[in-house]
Amino acid sequence: MERKTKAETFIGFILRAKKYRVGLNSIASIKRANLIIVCRSAAENTINEGVSFAKKFHCPLIKTKERLLEDFINRPNAKVMAVTDKALAKALLDNIENDFVSVEQER
């Protein structure tokens, strides 16, 4: 049995608590987000939309490194996700380890 990383565990908590939104249109309709996650396979325009959402909500933006976002959240073709809970977003950011990279660090 493969062990989950801490980041995967916190994403599981986020999913169970239903403190997230997936998709650009869904994220555009919310008033507040604490973290934006973009898939590594997302198109450049989608990444740019994620950056604009991060600026709009004044929150960090991270990108998956090796695995796809859909593998983390079990939703096919998921490219962008917003975490709406402050404590869970902070916990995920504190434990990103090797699963995610900050977009600011990548560019």
C-alpha positions in Angstrom: 0.0 0.0 0.0 1.4 3.3 -1.1 1.6 6.0 1.6 0.0 9.4 1.0 2.0 12.6 1.3 0.9 15.2 3.8 -0.2 17.4 0.9 -2.5 14.6 -0.4 -3.9 14.2 3.1 -4.8 17.9 3.3 -6.3 17.8 -0.1 -8.5 15.0 1.1 -9.6 17.1 4.1 -10.4 20.0 1.7 -12.5 17.7 -0.4 -14.3 16.1 2.5 -15.1 19.6 4.0 -16.2 20.8 0.5 -14.1 23.9 0.9 -13.0 24.1 -2.8 -14.1 25.1 -6.2 -12.9 23.5 -9.5 -12.9 25.3 -12.9 -12.4 28.8 -14.1 -16.1 29.7 -14.3 -16.8 28.4 -10.8 -13.8 30.2 -9.3 -14.9 33.4 -11.0 -18.2 33.3 -9.2 -16.8 33.2 -5.7 -16.0 36.2 -3.5 -13.0 34.8 -1.6 -10.3 32.2 -2.1 -7.2 31.4 0.0 -5.2 29.4 -2.4 -5.3 28.7 -6.2 -3.9 25.4 -7.5 -3.1 24.9 -11.2 -2.4 21.6 -12.9 1.0 21.2 -14.6 -0.8 20.2 -17.9 -2.9 23.4 -18.0 -2.6 25.6 -21.0 -0.8 28.9 -20.8 -4.0 30.9 -20.9 -5.4 28.8 -18.0 -2.3 29.5 -16.0 -2.6 33.2 -16.7 -6.2 33.1 -15.5 -5.0 31.4 -12.3 -2.5 34.2 -11.9 -5.2 36.8 -12.3 -7.4 35.0 -9.7 -4.5 34.9 -7.3 -4.1 38.7 -7.7 -7.8 39.2 -7.4 -8.1 37.2 -4.2 -4.6 38.2 -2.8 -3.7 34.6 -2.3 -0.8 32.3 -3.3 -0.8 30.3 -6.5 0.8 26.8 -6.7 1.2 24.4 -9.5 1.4 20.6 -9.5 4.9 19.2 -10.2 4.7 15.6 -11.4 1.1 14.4 -10.9 -2.0 15.9 -12.5 -4.5 17.9 -10.4 -7.2 15.4 -11.4 -5.2 12.6 -9.7 -5.2 14.5 -6.4 -9.0 15.4 -6.4 -10.4 12.5 -8.5 -12.2 14.7 -11.0 -11.4 14.2 -14.7 -10.0 17.2 -16.6 -9.6 19.4 -13.5 -7.1 22.1 -14.3 -7.7 24.8 -11.7 -8.9 24.6 -8.1 -9.5 27.2 -5.5 -9.4 26.4 -1.7 -11.9 28.6 0.2 -10.9 27.7 3.8 -8.0 29.7 5.3 -6.8 27.1 7.8 -6.8 24.3 5.2 -5.0 26.5 2.6 -2.3 27.4 5.1 -1.9 23.7 6.2 -1.6 22.7 2.6 1.0 25.4 1.8 3.0 24.4 4.9 3.2 20.8 3.6 3.6 21.1 -0.2 6.9 19.1 -0.1 7.6 17.7 -3.6 4.1 17.7 -4.9 3.7 21.4 -5.7 5.8 24.4 -6.7 4.9 28.0 -6.3 4.3 29.7 -9.6 6.3 32.7 -8.6 9.3 30.4 -8.1 8.9 28.8 -11.4 8.7 31.9 -13.6 
